[in-house]
Amino acid sequence: MVVPNDPQLERPLQPKDGTAGIERPRALFESLPEDPRPLMSLSSRHVVSSRQFDRDTLLQVFRLAAQFESTPALLHPPLAGKILISAFYEPSTRTRLSFESAWHRLGGDIMSITDPKSTGMAKGESLSDIAEMFNNYGDVIVLRNSEAGSIYEMLDSLRIPIINAGNGIDEHPTQAMADVYAMLKWRPELARPDLPAAERIRIGIIGVPSRMRTVRSLLLLLTLFSSSVEEVVILSREDDLFDEGQREELAGAGLNIRVATDLDGELPGLDVVYINAIAWVGDTFEAMGMDMRLTPDSPLKEGAIILHPLARGEELSTDLDKTPHNWYFAQARGAVFIRMALLTCMVRRISEVMDTPDPSRA
């Protein structure tokens, strides 16, 4: 085997440019007062929808995630001896590996399903029967399925908690938690309920709320921080952007939403640009909104950040990776620690793990 004579192979690995936000969890951790009481409500509970969360619970999950991210080497892995059933009946890279990385870091063991053809589903077994079996095999389930109703079919049969890792067109709540966590690491003051109007942010979402589960869940969580958000601009030229009653629900929860089609005209006024191009059409994924792309020539506001749930296509230029606008890699990294915090609270009472080292005392 011939090894190429590449000078890069001679250099030690160094942090790459364009990884803004990677080392900024401490500021968020220090800005949030500790209150474990909201986290106790997560013990032995399912996580199916962003609608389940209130502001106080989210902030404490974010605080615990920032604590984990600031102190990645845990002295006492809290989930040693526990088993995660990672059931991904729909293709996934980031979400599955993120959950499994989180679980391994917490000291637990994993059983993975990555192909529905290898399970009883290929023989016509119902999800409710599969749920009954899962009760005997693990301590928590992470489920991804292309059918929106899949997770709901399992709930009545489950005696262990389950996390929705994406159910068709419906929701992806832990992705939305990672999205908001990234925003709060960028600007911890966004967690304040009394943020002055001059400090509130404008968020642009390039996507289709009615068909993108990441966008649907993110919008629901943003309602909990509407006092910090001046406006959300939905940028799309697609039809049927909202389900019936969806926009009214968001507005009723205090979110100021506007729809626009002129991307370059809106970008100079946006503090956060969230972009996705994968949506459900029928029973499969389809790239949408490819006429709205972010490139180095896009008129982005100085200091603005870009978020993307990934995987990306042509809608987000790789040339933006080495710019300060790139927060999507930090967003993906933070998802591991968000899931660590959530899994810990669901499987063990938070009072049992509060001896995790405090980075502020390091």
C-alpha positions in Angstrom: 0.0 0.0 0.0 1.4 3.4 -1.0 0.7 6.3 1.3 0.4 9.6 -0.5 3.1 12.2 0.3 0.7 14.6 1.8 2.1 17.3 4.1 -1.2 17.3 6.1 -0.3 13.8 7.3 2.8 15.1 9.0 0.9 17.6 11.1 -0.9 16.9 14.4 -4.6 17.4 14.3 -5.8 20.9 15.1 -9.2 22.4 15.6 -10.5 23.6 12.2 -11.7 27.1 11.4 -15.5 27.6 11.2 -16.3 25.6 14.4 -17.8 28.6 16.2 -19.6 27.7 19.4 -17.7 24.5 20.2 -16.2 25.8 23.4 -18.9 28.1 24.7 -21.1 26.0 27.0 -19.6 27.4 30.2 -21.1 30.8 29.7 -24.6 29.3 29.4 -24.1 27.0 32.3 -23.0 29.9 34.5 -25.9 32.1 33.4 -28.6 29.7 34.5 -29.4 29.2 38.2 -29.7 25.6 39.2 -33.1 24.2 40.0 -33.4 20.4 39.7 -37.1 20.3 40.4 -38.3 20.7 36.8 -36.0 17.9 35.7 -37.6 15.4 38.2 -40.8 15.6 36.2 -38.9 13.9 33.3 -38.2 10.7 35.2 -39.8 7.7 33.5 -41.7 9.9 31.1 -42.0 9.6 27.3 -40.6 12.4 25.1 -42.9 12.5 22.0 -43.5 16.2 21.2 -42.1 19.6 21.8 -45.4 20.5 23.2 -44.6 18.5 26.4 -41.9 21.0 27.6 -42.2 24.2 29.5 -39.6 27.0 29.6 -38.3 26.1 33.1 -37.7 22.4 32.2 -36.0 23.3 29.0 -33.6 25.7 30.7 -32.6 23.1 33.3 -32.1 20.5 30.5 -29.9 23.1 28.8 -28.0 23.8 32.0 -27.3 20.1 32.6 -26.3 19.7 28.9 -23.8 22.6 29.3 -22.5 21.0 32.4 -21.9 17.7 30.6 -20.4 19.5 27.6 -18.0 21.5 29.9 -17.0 18.3 31.8 -17.1 15.5 29.2 -15.1 13.0 31.3 -17.7 11.9 33.9 -16.3 10.5 37.2 -19.4 8.5 37.8 -21.3 7.5 34.6 -24.9 7.6 35.8 -26.3 5.0 33.4 -23.9 2.1 33.9 -25.8 -1.1 33.6 -28.7 0.4 31.8 -29.6 -0.6 28.2 -30.8 1.6 25.4 -32.8 0.2 22.5 -31.9 2.2 19.5 -34.7 1.4 17.0 -34.2 3.3 13.7 -36.6 2.0 11.1 -35.7 4.9 8.9 -32.2 5.8 7.7 -30.2 8.1 10.0 -26.6 9.0 10.6 -26.4 12.0 13.0 -29.4 11.4 15.1 -28.7 7.7 15.7 -25.0 8.2 16.3 -25.7 11.2 18.5 -28.0 9.2 20.8 -25.6 6.3 20.9 -22.7 8.5 21.6 -24.7 10.1 24.4 -25.6 6.7 25.9 -22.0 5.4 25.7 -20.7 8.6 27.4 -23.2 7.9 30.2 -21.9 4.4 30.7 -24.7 2.4 29.3 -25.0 -0.5 26.8 -26.9 -0.4 23.5 -28.9 -2.7 21.3 -29.4 -1.3 17.8 -31.9 -1.9 15.1 -31.0 -0.2 11.8 -33.1 -2.2 9.3 -36.8 -2.9 9.8 -36.4 -5.9 7.4 -34.4 -7.6 10.2 -37.2 -7.4 12.7 -40.7 -8.9 13.2 -42.1 -5.9 11.2 -41.0 -7.7 8.1 -43.4 -10.5 9.1 -46.3 -8.1 9.8 -45.8 -7.8 13.6 -47.5 -4.7 15.0 -45.7 -1.9 16.7 -47.7 -2.5 19.9 -46.5 -6.1 20.1 -42.9 -4.9 19.5 -43.3 -2.4 22.3 -44.3 -5.3 24.6 -41.1 -7.1 23.8 -39.0 -4.0 24.2 -40.3 -3.7 27.8 -38.3 -6.8 28.6 -35.1 -6.0 26.8 -34.1 -2.4 27.8 -34.5 0.6 30.0 -35.4 3.2 27.4 -36.2 3.3 23.7 -35.2 5.8 20.9 -37.5 5.3 17.9 -37.4 6.7 14.4 -40.0 5.7 12.0 -41.3 7.1 8.7 -44.9 6.9 9.8 -46.2 9.9 11.8 -48.5 7.7 14.0 -45.8 5.0 14.7 -44.7 6.2 18.1 -48.3 6.7 19.3 -49.1 3.1 18.4 -46.6 1.9 20.9 -47.4 4.1 23.9 -50.2 2.1 25.5 -48.0 -1.0 25.5 -44.9 0.6 26.9 -43.7 0.3 30.5 -40.3 1.9 29.8 -39.8 5.5 28.4 -39.5 6.2 24.7 -38.0 9.2 22.8 -39.3 10.3 19.5 -36.3 10.6 17.2 -38.4 11.6 14.2 -41.8 10.2 13.2 -42.5 10.9 9.6 -43.8 14.4 8.9 -44.7 15.0 12.5 -42.0 16.0 15.0 -38.3 15.7 16.0 -38.3 17.2 19.5 -34.7 16.5 20.5 -33.4 18.1 17.3 -35.4 21.2 18.2 -33.8 21.1 21.7 -30.4 21.0 20.2 -31.3 23.9 17.9 -32.4 26.2 20.8 -29.5 25.0 22.9 -27.1 26.3 20.1 -28.9 29.6 20.1 -28.5 30.0 23.9 -24.9 29.1 23.8 -24.4 31.8 21.1 -26.3 34.3 23.3 -27.0 33.2 26.8 -29.0 36.3 27.5 -31.8 34.9 25.3 -32.8 32.8 28.3 -33.9 35.9 30.1 -37.7 36.4 30.3 -37.3 40.2 30.5 -34.9 40.7 27.6 -35.1 44.3 26.4 -36.7 44.8 23.0 -33.4 46.1 21.5 -31.7 42.8 22.3 -34.3 40.5 20.8 -33.4 38.5 17.7 -34.9 38.0 14.3 -34.9 34.4 13.1 -35.2 33.3 9.5 -36.3 29.8 8.8 -35.8 28.5 5.2 -38.2 25.6 5.1 -41.7 24.3 5.1 -43.3 24.0 8.6 -46.1 21.7 7.4 -43.8 19.1 6.0 -40.5 19.4 7.8 -40.5 17.8 11.3 -37.4 19.7 12.4 -39.0 23.0 11.5 -42.4 22.1 13.2 -40.7 21.1 16.4 -38.4 24.1 16.4 -41.3 26.6 16.0 -43.1 25.0 18.9 -40.1 25.4 21.2 -39.5 28.9 20.1 -42.9 29.8 21.5 -41.4 29.3 24.9 -38.8 32.0 24.1 -41.1 34.4 22.3 -40.1 37.2 24.7 -36.6 37.0 23.2 -37.6 36.7 19.6 -38.7 39.9 17.7 -39.9 38.0 14.6 -39.7 34.6 12.9 -39.6 35.0 9.1 -40.5 31.8 7.1 -38.7 32.0 3.8 -40.1 29.8 1.1 -41.7 29.8 -2.3 -43.5 26.5 -1.7 -47.3 26.2 -1.4 -49.1 25.0 1.8 -46.5 26.2 4.2 -48.7 25.5 7.3 -51.1 22.8 8.3 -54.6 23.9 9.3 -54.4 25.7 12.6 -50.6 25.5 12.8 -49.8 29.2 12.3 -52.7 30.2 14.5 -51.3 28.0 17.3 -47.9 29.5 17.1 -49.3 33.1 17.0 -51.5 32.3 19.9 -48.5 31.3 21.9 -46.8 34.7 21.3 -44.6 34.0 18.2 -44.6 36.8 15.7 -44.5 35.0 12.3 -44.2 36.5 8.8 -43.8 34.8 5.4 -41.4 36.1 2.8 -40.0 34.9 -0.6 -37.1 37.3 -1.1 -34.2 35.6 0.6 -31.5 38.2 -0.2 -33.8 41.0 0.8 -34.4 39.4 4.2 -30.9 38.1 5.1 -29.3 41.5 6.1 -31.9 41.8 8.9 -31.6 38.3 10.3 -29.6 37.2 13.4 -30.2 33.5 13.0 -30.7 31.7 9.7 -32.1 28.2 10.0 -32.1 26.2 6.8 -33.4 22.8 5.8 -34.3 21.4 2.4 -35.6 17.9 3.3 -39.3 17.4 3.5 -41.8 14.5 3.4 -43.8 14.1 0.2 -46.0 11.1 0.3 -44.0 8.3 1.8 -40.5 9.5 1.0 -38.1 12.3 1.4 -37.7 15.0 -1.2 -35.5 18.1 -1.5 -37.5 21.3 -1.5 -36.8 25.0 -1.7 -33.6 24.5 -3.6 -34.1 27.9 -5.2 -33.1 29.4 -1.8 -29.5 28.7 -1.1 -26.8 30.1 1.3 -23.4 30.8 -0.3 -20.5 33.1 0.6 -22.1 35.7 -1.6 -25.3 35.7 0.4 -25.8 39.1 2.1 -25.6 37.7 5.7 -25.7 40.1 8.6 -22.3 40.5 10.3 -22.4 38.3 13.4 -25.4 36.2 12.1 -25.2 32.5 12.7 -26.4 29.7 10.4 -28.1 26.6 11.8 -28.9 23.4 9.8 -30.2 20.1 11.2 -28.1 18.2 8.6 -27.7 16.3 6.3 -27.1 19.1 3.9 -27.4 19.3 0.2 -26.7 22.1 -2.3 -28.8 24.5 -0.2 -25.8 25.3 2.1 -22.4 25.9 0.5 -19.4 24.2 2.1 -17.6 27.4 1.5 -19.4 28.8 4.6 -17.9 26.1 6.8 -14.8 28.2 7.6 -16.7 31.4 8.4 -18.0 32.6 11.8 -21.5 32.1 10.5 -21.1 28.4 10.8 -22.8 27.2 14.0 -24.3 24.1 12.4 -21.3 21.9 13.4 -21.6 23.2 17.0 -25.3 22.5 16.8 -24.6 18.9 15.9 -22.0 18.5 18.6 -24.4 20.0 21.2 -27.1 17.5 20.3 -25.0 14.8 22.0 -25.0 16.6 25.3 -28.7 17.6 25.1 -29.5 13.9 24.7 -27.1 13.0 27.5 -29.0 15.4 29.8 -32.5 14.2 28.7 -31.6 10.5 28.9 -30.2 10.9 32.4 -33.3 12.6 33.6 -35.6 10.1 32.0 -33.8 7.0 33.3 -32.5 8.1 36.6 -33.9 10.7 39.0 -31.8 13.8 38.7 -31.1 13.9 42.4 -29.0 10.7 41.9 -26.6 12.4 39.4 -26.2 15.8 40.9 -22.7 14.8 42.1 -21.5 15.2 38.5 -18.5 17.6 38.6 -19.4 21.2 38.4 -17.3 22.9 35.7 -17.5 26.2 37.5 -15.4 24.6 40.3 -12.9 23.0 38.0 
